[in-house]
Amino acid sequence: MSDDLRPHVLVAGAGPVGLTAAHELARRGLAVRLVDAAPGPARTSRAVAVHPRTLETLDQMGTVGPVIENGRKNRAFTMYAKGRRLVRLDADYSSMPTRHPYTVIIEQTRTEAVLREAVARLGVEIEWGVRLTGLEQDHSTVRATLRHTDGTEEICETPWLVGCDGGHSAVRKQLGLPLIGESRDTWILADAPVRTDLEPDSIYWVHTGKQALMMVPYARTGHWRLLDTAPATADATGAADRIAARLTAGLGHPVHVGDPEWTSVFTFQQRMVPRMHDGRVFVAGDAAHVHSPASGQGMNTGIQEAYNLAWKIAMVHQGHAPAQLLDTYSTERVPIGKALLGSTRTATFLVALKNALASLALPAVFTVVRAVPALRRAIQRKVLGGMSGLRIEYAASPLTTGAGPEPVPVAAPVAAPVFVPRRRHVPAPGERVATATAHRPDSPGPRALAAELRDVRWTLLVAPGAHDTTGTPVRTATDAATRHGAWLSVRTVGDTRTPGPRPLPDPDGALRRALGLPAGAWALIRPDGYLAAHGGLLTPRALDEALRPLSPTPGQPPHSAPEAVLERPSSDRRADRDNLDTTVGAPQKEATR
């Protein structure tokens, strides 16, 4: 096959994880081939919750709007036991601000439909009924054996392969990666119409005195996702009547469950791989870890993994970073997978709670919770923090270089806005910068940063000011834009009259306060929205140190560098359209669009 016709990346699996990987690779200009062994899109939904951090990721992709529109925003978790409401825990994201302070309840089939439309707009066609049956690789190429529905086989040669092919992943098996862990209890899932007095604005946990069930309201009126943690039989026969009787006992009012549209009886696993890539082949999502659905983390974690991986493959393939960058995929995501197994194991125990003595203690426990607001808030934040994904951080990552080595000089008087010290937490290296878009989200600066995060590149923000009379920060930023503009978006934050790279408006200083950027300071943001480094004064030495993990290895041959395709709903900026004023002291030119 001609090199011009070969895909840059083969993605196996067209579920939400594979679709995310394909979208982000294609958005960065790589040719993607997307195959799936199934004959067509899934008709049933395992996952139903899209948590806040995943919503932030979808926002960066430009696909969050349809997900929110087609789902139901959930902001509460309500607990019942033996006919009595114990407590309602309302969402409290004050300690982890986000522009999406809610979980969206939406069928996985609808989420996949949104993502399929997005990849189609980028020219990626899904090849259904194509199964990966073998692979081999060398230092430059992966050769995957693909079998079509008519029995024919082909060898697909590609520089990279990403396995997003689920819990029975062929890619994982071909790599010989073990799934380490344990099997757990058998549960039943059902999607069914339910007649109940409950308000559909909360997830409900219902204990009968012997066992627990969960109810999750869909956007479609009267339709719920039901979870029975102790099914009477190993099949779904009579499930509707059994679940209705148990819900009636637990809620204390009559509940009717109609014929389920879909049921699944399964023994869930708590397993993960010890590493997530081997050479030029990677695994993500259920191909890398399978676990209990108790906290709804599987799809969410997989989407975030695919985004983390895609920009790294693109940078290496396009010659903007050394191959060692790809090692950070496992370095960053394996610890998150381990922590996820631990948190879902705890959530599984709490959701099932089959101990009858524990159920007797629940009313007393939650009487105290209701009476002590501080305890209630702490529980709310603990539960939300574990589920939301908002506390995931990469402080220990090799890509997190912290602050630059340059000291902050004594500040000269500067014009308004004046930076008043705030107790509000500002992002530290390794943390997500989307917190800065959540404070005063309608202010120009936070709004502009939210849009900037949809760019496919890294972002360097610099706050110009008078405390460095030589103009070093602006000169350094301008030079960085000239040298690295293909993969680095450089923005001057604040005073749009100051010369330098493209201004990012922040007339009231809301963004600079949220990021902790006084005059001359800077922040380097990864393509997935995490802060890599910041410092008090942007100098060439400070920036070089921050970019050190991206420095190409001497002698490393560059790969071809296709132009990024920035879909308009995803981003309206292109690297080749960044109009820079390279003369400090001259009026800033208007950036073209």
C-alpha positions in Angstrom: 0.0 0.0 0.0 1.2 3.5 -0.8 2.5 5.5 2.2 0.0 8.2 1.1 -2.9 5.7 1.6 -1.7 4.1 4.9 -3.5 5.4 8.0 -1.3 7.0 10.6 -3.3 5.3 13.4 -5.5 2.2 13.4 -8.1 2.4 16.2 -9.8 -0.9 17.1 -13.2 -0.4 18.7 -15.8 2.2 17.9 -17.4 2.6 21.3 -17.1 5.9 23.2 -13.4 5.4 23.9 -12.4 4.5 20.4 -14.5 7.4 19.0 -12.8 9.8 21.3 -9.4 8.6 20.2 -10.3 8.8 16.6 -11.8 12.3 16.9 -8.8 13.7 18.7 -6.3 12.1 16.4 -8.2 13.3 13.3 -8.6 16.8 14.8 -4.8 17.0 14.9 -4.5 16.1 11.3 -3.7 12.4 11.5 -5.3 9.9 9.1 -7.3 7.5 11.2 -8.7 4.1 10.3 -11.5 3.1 12.8 -12.7 -0.6 12.8 -15.1 -2.5 15.0 -15.8 -6.3 15.1 -19.5 -5.6 15.8 -21.9 -5.5 12.8 -23.1 -2.0 13.8 -23.6 0.5 16.6 -24.6 -0.9 20.0 -28.4 -0.9 20.7 -28.1 -1.1 24.5 -26.5 1.1 27.0 -24.1 0.0 29.8 -23.0 3.4 30.8 -25.5 6.1 31.7 -23.5 8.8 33.6 -21.2 11.5 32.1 -19.4 13.1 35.0 -18.1 16.7 35.3 -14.5 16.1 34.3 -15.7 14.1 31.2 -18.0 17.0 30.4 -15.0 19.3 30.5 -13.2 16.9 28.1 -16.1 16.8 25.7 -16.2 20.6 25.9 -12.6 20.7 24.8 -13.6 18.4 21.9 -16.4 20.7 20.9 -19.0 17.9 21.5 -20.5 18.6 24.9 -23.5 20.6 23.7 -25.5 17.7 22.2 -24.7 15.4 25.2 -26.1 18.0 27.7 -29.1 18.6 25.4 -30.0 14.9 25.1 -29.5 14.1 28.8 -30.8 15.0 32.2 -28.7 17.0 34.6 -28.4 15.3 38.0 -27.4 17.3 41.1 -28.3 15.0 44.0 -28.0 11.6 45.6 -30.9 10.5 47.8 -30.9 7.5 50.2 -33.9 5.5 51.4 -34.1 2.5 53.8 -37.1 0.4 54.8 -39.6 3.0 53.6 -37.9 6.1 55.1 -35.9 8.8 53.4 -32.5 9.0 55.2 -30.8 11.9 53.5 -30.6 13.9 50.2 -27.0 14.9 49.4 -27.1 17.8 47.0 -24.2 18.5 44.7 -21.5 20.7 46.2 -18.6 21.4 43.9 -17.4 24.5 45.8 -14.1 22.9 46.6 -13.6 21.7 43.0 -15.1 24.4 40.7 -16.3 23.5 37.3 -18.4 25.0 34.6 -20.4 21.7 34.6 -21.4 21.2 38.3 -23.6 18.2 37.5 -23.6 14.7 36.1 -25.5 14.2 32.8 -27.6 11.1 32.8 -27.7 9.9 29.2 -27.8 6.5 27.5 -24.4 5.4 26.2 -26.0 4.8 22.8 -26.8 8.5 22.6 -23.3 9.6 23.7 -21.9 7.3 21.0 -24.2 8.8 18.4 -22.9 12.3 19.2 -19.3 11.1 18.9 -20.0 9.2 15.7 -21.4 12.4 14.1 -18.3 14.3 15.3 -15.8 11.8 13.8 -17.8 11.7 10.5 -17.5 15.5 10.3 -13.7 15.0 10.4 -13.9 12.5 7.6 -13.5 9.3 9.6 -15.7 6.4 8.5 -16.3 3.5 10.8 -15.7 0.0 9.3 -18.2 -2.3 11.0 -17.7 -6.1 11.0 -13.9 -5.8 10.9 -12.1 -7.9 13.6 -8.5 -7.6 14.6 -7.1 -11.2 14.8 -3.4 -10.6 15.0 -0.6 -8.0 15.2 3.2 -7.7 15.1 5.3 -4.6 15.3 8.9 -3.4 14.8 10.6 -0.1 15.5 8.6 1.8 12.9 5.4 -0.1 11.9 2.5 -2.1 13.3 1.1 -4.9 11.1 -2.4 -5.8 12.1 -4.3 -8.7 10.6 -8.0 -7.7 10.0 -10.7 -10.2 9.2 -13.9 -9.0 7.4 -17.4 -10.4 7.6 -17.0 -12.3 4.4 -13.9 -14.1 5.8 -11.3 -12.3 3.8 -8.2 -11.0 5.7 -5.9 -8.1 5.1 -2.7 -6.8 6.7 -3.1 -3.1 7.7 0.3 -1.4 8.1 0.3 1.7 10.3 2.7 3.6 12.6 0.4 3.3 15.6 -2.4 1.1 16.9 -4.9 1.9 19.7 -6.9 -0.9 21.2 -10.3 0.4 22.5 -12.0 -2.9 21.9 -13.5 -3.6 25.3 -13.2 -6.1 28.1 -12.4 -9.0 25.8 -9.9 -6.9 23.9 -8.1 -8.7 21.1 -5.4 -6.0 21.2 -4.7 -6.6 24.8 -4.6 -10.4 24.3 -2.2 -10.1 21.3 0.1 -8.0 23.5 0.0 -10.6 26.3 -1.1 -8.0 28.8 -2.7 -9.7 31.8 -5.9 -8.4 33.5 -5.0 -8.5 37.2 -7.7 -8.5 39.8 -10.7 -10.5 40.9 -14.3 -11.3 40.0 -17.1 -10.0 42.2 -20.9 -10.4 42.7 -23.6 -10.9 40.2 -25.8 -7.9 39.6 -28.6 -7.1 37.2 -29.2 -4.0 35.1 -32.5 -3.0 33.5 -33.9 -0.1 31.6 -37.6 0.1 32.2 -40.6 2.5 32.6 -41.3 3.1 36.3 -44.4 4.6 38.0 -43.3 6.2 41.2 -43.7 9.3 43.3 -40.0 10.1 43.2 -38.8 13.3 41.6 -36.5 12.6 38.7 -33.9 15.0 39.8 -31.7 12.7 41.8 -30.0 9.3 41.8 -31.7 7.1 44.4 -30.2 4.4 46.6 -32.9 2.2 48.2 -32.3 -0.4 50.9 -35.0 -3.0 51.7 -33.4 -4.0 55.0 -31.6 -6.9 53.4 -30.2 -5.6 50.1 -29.9 -2.4 48.1 -31.0 -1.2 44.7 -30.3 1.9 42.7 -32.5 4.0 40.4 -31.2 6.6 37.9 -33.7 8.8 36.0 -33.3 9.2 32.2 -34.2 12.3 30.3 -37.2 10.4 28.8 -40.0 11.0 31.3 -40.9 7.9 33.3 -37.9 5.8 32.2 -35.2 4.7 34.7 -32.0 2.7 34.8 -32.4 0.1 37.6 -29.7 -1.8 39.4 -30.4 -4.9 41.6 -27.4 -5.9 43.6 -28.8 -9.3 44.6 -30.9 -10.8 41.8 -32.8 -13.9 42.9 -31.8 -15.9 39.7 -29.0 -15.9 37.2 -31.3 -14.7 34.5 -33.7 -11.7 34.0 -36.9 -13.8 34.1 -39.5 -11.9 36.3 -37.0 -9.1 37.0 -39.6 -6.3 36.7 -41.9 -7.8 39.4 -39.1 -8.6 41.8 -37.5 -5.1 41.5 -40.9 -3.5 41.9 -41.6 -5.4 45.1 -38.2 -4.5 46.5 -38.5 -0.8 45.6 -41.9 -0.7 47.2 -40.5 -2.1 50.4 -37.5 0.2 50.4 -39.3 3.5 49.4 -42.5 2.9 51.4 -44.9 3.6 48.6 -46.2 1.5 45.7 -43.9 1.3 42.7 -44.7 -0.3 39.3 -42.0 -1.4 37.0 -43.0 -2.0 33.4 -41.5 -4.5 30.9 -37.8 -3.7 30.6 -36.5 -2.6 27.3 -33.2 -4.2 28.1 -31.7 -6.3 30.9 -28.3 -7.6 31.6 -27.2 -10.1 34.3 -23.5 -10.1 34.8 -20.7 -10.8 37.2 -18.6 -7.7 37.3 -14.8 -7.8 37.4 -12.2 -5.7 39.2 -9.2 -6.0 37.0 -6.6 -3.9 35.2 -3.4 -4.2 33.1 0.0 -3.5 34.7 0.9 -1.2 31.8 -1.0 0.4 29.0 1.3 0.4 26.0 3.9 -1.8 24.4 6.0 -0.2 21.7 3.6 1.3 19.1 0.5 -0.3 20.5 -1.7 1.1 23.2 -4.9 0.1 25.1 -7.6 2.3 26.7 -10.9 2.0 28.4 -12.3 -1.5 29.2 -9.4 -2.9 27.2 -7.2 -1.8 30.0 -9.4 -2.0 33.1 -12.8 -3.5 34.0 -14.6 -2.8 37.2 -17.9 -2.4 39.0 -20.5 -0.1 37.6 -21.3 1.2 41.1 -19.8 4.7 40.6 -20.2 4.9 36.8 -16.5 5.4 36.0 -15.8 3.0 33.2 -16.8 5.1 30.1 -15.7 8.3 31.8 -12.2 7.1 32.6 -11.9 5.6 29.1 -12.8 8.9 27.4 -10.3 10.8 29.5 -7.6 8.2 28.7 -8.2 8.4 24.9 -7.9 12.2 25.0 -4.7 11.9 27.1 -3.2 9.5 24.6 -4.3 11.1 21.3 -2.5 14.4 21.7 0.7 12.5 22.7 0.6 10.2 19.6 0.0 13.3 17.4 3.0 15.2 18.8 5.4 12.3 18.5 4.2 11.4 15.0 4.4 15.0 13.8 8.0 15.3 15.2 7.1 17.9 17.9 8.2 15.7 20.8 10.4 12.7 21.4 9.1 9.1 21.6 9.6 9.2 25.3 6.5 11.4 25.6 4.4 8.2 24.9 5.8 6.6 28.1 3.9 9.2 30.1 0.6 7.7 29.0 1.1 4.6 31.3 3.0 6.7 33.9 0.0 9.0 34.3 -3.0 6.7 33.7 -2.0 3.4 35.4 -2.0 5.0 38.9 -5.4 6.4 38.2 -6.7 3.0 37.2 -5.3 1.5 40.4 -7.0 4.2 42.5 -10.2 3.7 40.5 -10.3 0.0 41.4 -10.0 0.9 45.0 -12.7 3.6 44.9 -15.1 1.4 42.9 -14.5 -1.5 45.3 -15.6 0.8 48.2 -18.5 2.1 46.2 -19.6 -1.5 45.4 -19.6 -2.4 49.1 -21.6 0.7 50.0 -24.1 0.3 47.1 -24.7 -3.4 47.8 -24.7 -3.2 51.7 -26.1 -6.6 52.2 -25.4 -6.5 56.0 -28.8 -6.3 57.7 -27.2 -5.0 60.9 -25.7 -2.1 59.0 -29.1 -1.2 57.6 -30.5 -0.9 61.1 -27.8 1.6 61.9 -28.4 3.8 58.9 -31.2 5.9 60.3 -29.2 6.8 63.3 -26.1 7.6 61.3 -28.0 9.9 58.9 -29.9 11.6 61.7 -26.5 12.9 62.8 -25.5 13.7 59.2 -28.7 15.8 58.7 -28.1 17.6 62.0 -24.4 18.5 61.4 -24.1 20.7 58.2 -20.3 20.5 58.2 -20.4 16.7 58.2 -23.1 16.7 55.5 -21.0 18.9 53.3 -17.9 16.8 53.9 -19.7 13.7 52.8 -21.1 15.4 49.7 -17.7 16.6 48.7 -16.1 13.2 49.4 -18.7 11.3 47.3 -18.6 13.9 44.5 -14.9 14.1 44.5 -14.5 10.4 43.9 -17.1 10.2 41.2 -16.6 13.5 39.3 -13.0 13.0 38.1 -12.3 16.7 39.1 -9.6 15.7 41.5 -7.5 13.7 39.0 -4.1 15.4 38.8 -0.7 14.8 37.4 1.6 16.5 40.0 4.0 13.5 39.8 4.1 13.4 36.0 7.4 13.9 34.1 5.4 16.5 32.1 4.8 18.6 35.2 7.9 20.8 35.6 6.5 23.2 38.2 7.7 26.8 38.3 10.5 28.2 36.3 13.8 28.9 37.9 13.7 32.7 37.5 13.0 34.8 40.6 10.2 37.4 40.6 11.7 40.9 40.6 10.3 43.7 42.8 7.2 44.9 41.1 6.9 48.5 39.8 3.6 50.3 40.0 1.1 48.8 37.5 -2.2 49.9 36.1 -5.5 48.5 37.2 -6.8 45.9 37.7 -5.1 45.5 41.1 -4.5 42.0 42.2 -5.9 41.6 45.6 -4.9 38.4 47.5 -7.7 35.8 47.6 -8.1 32.7 49.6 -9.5 31.0 46.6 -7.3 28.1 45.4 -5.5 28.6 42.1 -4.4 25.7 40.0 -1.0 24.2 40.9 1.2 22.4 38.4 -0.5 19.1 37.6 -4.0 20.3 38.3 -6.8 21.1 35.8 -7.0 24.8 34.8 -10.7 24.6 34.1 -11.2 25.8 37.6 -10.2 29.2 36.3 -13.1 29.1 33.9 -15.7 28.4 36.6 -15.1 31.5 38.8 -17.2 34.3 37.2 -17.7 32.2 34.0 -19.5 35.0 32.2 -16.5 37.3 32.5 -14.5 37.8 29.3 -11.3 36.2 30.6 -12.8 32.9 31.8 -14.9 32.7 28.7 -11.9 33.2 26.5 -9.9 30.6 28.3 -12.7 28.0 27.9 -12.5 28.7 24.1 -8.7 28.5 24.2 -8.8 25.1 25.7 -10.6 23.8 22.6 -7.4 24.4 20.6 -5.5 21.2 19.9 -2.2 22.6 21.0 -0.4 23.4 24.2 -1.1 26.9 25.5 1.3 29.5 26.9 -0.3 32.3 28.7 1.7 35.4 29.7 0.5 38.4 31.7 2.4 41.5 30.5 3.3 44.3 32.9 5.6 47.1 33.8 7.8 45.3 36.4 10.2 44.1 33.7 11.3 47.2 31.8 13.1 45.3 29.2 10.0 43.6 28.0 11.5 40.1 28.6 8.1 38.3 29.1 6.6 39.6 25.9 9.8 39.0 23.9 10.1 35.5 25.2 6.4 34.7 24.4 6.7 36.2 20.9 9.8 34.2 20.2 8.0 31.0 21.5 5.1 31.7 19.1 7.5 32.1 16.2 9.5 28.9 17.0 6.7 26.6 18.2 3.5 27.9 16.7 2.7 24.6 15.1 2.0 23.0 18.5 2.0 25.9 20.9 -0.7 28.6 21.1 0.8 31.7 22.8 -1.6 34.2 24.3 -1.0 37.6 26.0 -3.6 37.8 28.8 -5.1 41.1 30.0 -4.2 44.4 28.4 -5.0 44.1 24.7 -3.0 47.3 24.0 0.3 45.6 25.1 2.4 44.3 22.1 3.0 40.7 21.9 1.3 37.4 20.8 -2.4 37.2 20.2 -4.3 38.9 23.1 -6.7 37.0 25.2 -9.0 39.6 26.7 -9.3 39.8 30.5 -10.4 43.4 31.1 -11.5 42.9 34.7 -8.6 40.7 35.7 -10.9 37.7 36.6 -8.8 35.2 34.7 -5.5 36.5 36.0 -6.7 36.3 39.6 -8.1 32.8 39.0 -4.8 31.6 37.6 -2.6 33.6 40.0 -0.9 35.6 37.2 0.5 38.9 38.2 2.3 41.1 35.7 5.0 39.2 33.9 3.9 35.8 35.1 3.1 32.9 32.9 1.3 29.5 32.7 1.9 26.5 30.4 -1.1 24.4 29.8 -1.2 20.9 28.3 -3.6 20.0 25.4 -5.8 18.1 27.9 -6.2 21.2 30.1 -3.8 20.4 32.9 -1.3 22.9 34.1 2.3 21.8 33.3 4.2 24.7 34.7 4.0 28.3 35.8 6.4 31.0 37.0 6.7 34.5 38.2 8.6 35.9 35.3 8.7 34.5 31.7 12.3 34.3 30.5 13.9 32.1 27.9 15.5 30.0 30.6 12.3 29.5 32.5 10.4 28.5 29.3 13.1 26.1 28.1 13.0 24.4 31.5 9.2 24.0 31.3 9.4 22.6 27.7 12.3 20.3 28.5 10.1 17.1 28.4 9.1 18.0 24.9 12.6 18.6 23.6 13.4 16.2 20.7 16.1 13.6 21.2 19.2 14.6 19.2 19.3 12.8 15.9 15.7 11.7 16.1 14.2 11.8 12.6 11.0 13.9 12.4 7.8 12.2 11.2 5.5 13.7 8.6 3.6 16.6 10.0 0.0 16.8 8.5 -1.8 20.0 9.2 -4.3 19.9 12.1 -8.0 19.9 11.1 -9.7 22.1 13.6 -13.4 21.5 13.2 -15.3 24.7 13.8 -17.4 23.5 16.7 -14.2 22.3 18.3 -11.9 25.2 17.6 -11.8 28.2 15.3 -8.0 28.6 15.5 -5.4 27.2 13.3 -1.7 27.3 13.9 -1.0 28.8 10.4 -3.4 31.7 11.1 -1.9 32.9 14.3 -0.9 36.5 13.4 2.0 37.6 15.6 3.5 41.0 16.1 7.2 40.2 16.5 8.2 43.8 17.3 7.9 44.8 20.9 6.6 48.3 21.1 4.5 48.2 17.9 0.7 48.1 18.0 -0.7 44.5 18.2 -2.2 43.3 14.9 -5.7 41.8 15.0 -5.6 38.0 14.8 -7.2 36.6 11.7 -9.9 34.0 12.0 
